[in-house]
Amino acid sequence: MIMERQRLLLAMLRLEKKGVLIGTKVVPQNCTPKKLRESLENSLKRLQTDHVFLYMVHWPLDTHKFPPDTPKEDIPDTVSCFETLKKLQQEGKITHIGVSNFGVKQLKDALSTGVNIVVNQLPYGLFLRSIEYEIIPYCVEQGIGVVGYSPLLQGLLAGKYDSIDAMPDYRTRTRHFKGTRNRSRHGGPGCEEEMTKALKEIKEISQKLGVSMSTLSLAWAIKNPAITCIIPGARNVAQLRENLKSSELELSEETYGKLNEISRPIKEHLGKYVDIYESVENQRTSY
């Protein structure tokens, strides 16, 4: 496993030399000044490079709970974290600083340190439109790019499964699905009926256009001018090629509008709450 990972990292490095840029993340609990520097240095060592193009804080700092007896110096705070990132950037070890799953309040706290945040990675797709309410407008206002992850919602919008019940339980943990399902922790009702109805209508449109559901769904996501790019999964070359077709599909305003209406009930069910794994009461993304 270690050797395979090393081969992957070396392959990434070779790609960077050909124009592909490397980005990586740091978890909140490693965002104290000391641990943050150590985490980056360790990443650079593993990647066998002297810098990363993009370094991201994965989840806001106030999302990680520490034991009551944790020393104060081991509990990260926004100011010291982003000031350290700025120093590492000035040293040339980071080209750009980004964040992941940050809400408006958390972005404001980070920006107050004077750091330049270039991108916020957030869930976005036909069935993941919560960021349209508040976060996308704020990111546009601040000139922060948005990278959308999980645009196919665990393969559901790729037409991979005949029904929601056919999905493995590790793919049905989000608030879209019933909170009684295995591995779910949100405890909510889900919106499975709405998704089932929407999937049928999306499939009809994809068949009419002669494209796959995944191509149609990805084309919808990248049509939004506020979205910098999206991150669809690809386990093999065939899936990668299928994903790339979305960049060639130009959706008409009529089709785009239809897809907006079809997915609207799911958007309204999820509301503005971006953390798709937690209940409304336990959201890790603040507003």
PEPE-V818966 format. One record per backbone hydrogen bond with DSSP energy under -0.5 kcal/mol. CO is the residue of the C=O (numbers start at 1). NH is the residue of the N-H. E is the energy in kcal/mol with one decimal. If there is no record, write none. Layout:
# PEPE-V818966
CO_NH_E, CO_NH_E
This chain:
# PEPE-V818966
1_5_-2.1, 2_6_-2.5, 3_7_-2.3, 4_8_-2.0, 5_9_-2.4, 6_10_-2.4, 7_11_-2.1, 8_12_-2.2, 9_13_-2.1, 10_14_-2.2, 11_15_-2.1, 12_16_-2.2, 13_17_-1.6, 14_18_-0.6, 15_18_-1.0, 15_20_-2.6, 16_19_-1.8, 22_53_-1.5, 22_54_-1.5, 24_56_-2.4, 26_58_-2.8, 27_30_-1.8, 28_31_-1.9, 32_36_-3.2, 33_37_-1.7, 34_38_-2.2, 35_39_-2.8, 36_40_-2.2, 37_41_-2.6, 38_42_-2.4, 39_43_-2.0, 40_44_-2.7, 41_45_-2.0, 42_46_-2.3, 43_47_-2.6, 44_48_-0.8, 44_49_-2.1, 52_95_-2.3, 53_96_-1.7, 54_24_-2.2, 55_98_-2.6, 56_26_-2.3, 56_58_-0.7, 57_59_-1.0, 57_100_-1.8, 58_28_-0.8, 60_63_-1.5, 61_64_-0.9, 63_65_-0.5, 67_70_-2.0, 71_74_-1.8, 72_75_-1.6, 74_76_-0.6, 77_81_-2.2, 78_82_-2.5, 79_83_-2.0, 80_84_-1.8, 81_85_-2.2, 82_86_-1.9, 83_87_-1.7, 84_88_-2.5, 85_89_-2.1, 86_90_-2.2, 87_91_-1.6, 88_93_-2.0, 88_94_-0.8, 89_92_-1.5, 93_52_-1.8, 96_55_-2.2, 97_118_-2.6, 97_119_-0.6, 98_57_-1.7, 99_121_-2.4, 100_59_-1.5, 103_107_-2.4, 104_108_-2.5, 105_109_-2.2, 106_110_-1.9, 107_111_-3.0, 108_112_-1.6, 110_113_-1.5, 110_115_-0.7, 111_114_-2.0, 115_117_-0.7, 116_97_-0.6, 116_118_-0.6, 118_145_-2.7, 119_99_-2.4, 120_122_-0.6, 120_147_-1.7, 121_101_-2.8, 122_149_-2.6, 125_128_-2.0, 128_125_-1.5, 129_132_-1.8, 130_133_-1.3, 130_134_-0.5, 131_136_-3.1, 134_138_-1.7, 135_139_-2.7, 136_140_-2.7, 137_141_-2.2, 138_142_-2.1, 139_143_-0.8, 139_144_-3.0, 140_143_-0.8, 143_145_-0.5, 145_120_-2.4, 146_148_-0.6, 146_228_-2.2, 146_229_-1.2, 147_122_-2.7, 147_149_-0.5, 148_231_-3.1, 149_124_-2.0, 150_153_-1.7, 151_126_-0.6, 152_157_-2.4, 153_156_-1.9, 155_158_-1.0, 155_160_-1.5, 156_159_-1.1, 163_166_-0.9, 164_167_-1.7, 168_171_-2.1, 169_172_-1.2, 173_185_-0.6, 174_177_-1.8, 176_191_-3.2, 178_181_-1.8, 181_184_-1.7, 188_179_-2.8, 191_195_-2.0, 192_196_-2.4, 193_197_-2.1, 194_198_-2.3, 195_199_-2.9, 196_200_-1.6, 197_201_-1.6, 198_202_-2.7, 199_203_-2.4, 200_204_-1.7, 201_205_-1.8, 202_206_-2.5, 203_207_-2.3, 204_208_-2.0, 205_209_-2.1, 206_210_-1.0, 206_211_-2.4, 212_216_-2.2, 213_217_-2.7, 214_218_-2.5, 215_219_-2.2, 216_220_-2.0, 217_221_-1.7, 218_222_-2.3, 219_223_-0.8, 220_223_-0.6, 220_224_-0.6, 221_224_-1.0, 224_227_-1.9, 226_146_-0.5, 226_228_-0.6, 229_148_-2.6, 230_232_-0.5, 231_150_-0.9, 236_240_-1.9, 237_241_-2.6, 238_242_-2.0, 239_243_-2.4, 240_244_-2.0, 241_245_-0.9, 242_245_-0.5, 243_246_-1.4, 244_247_-1.3, 245_248_-1.4, 245_249_-0.7, 248_250_-0.7, 249_251_-0.8, 252_256_-2.7, 253_257_-2.5, 254_258_-2.2, 255_259_-2.3, 256_260_-1.9, 257_261_-2.1, 258_262_-2.6, 259_263_-2.1, 260_264_-0.7, 261_265_-0.5, 263_266_-0.6, 263_267_-2.0, 264_268_-2.8, 265_269_-1.7, 266_270_-2.3, 267_271_-2.0, 270_273_-1.0, 272_274_-0.7, 274_276_-1.0, 276_175_-2.1, 279_282_-0.5, 280_283_-0.9, 284_286_-0.6
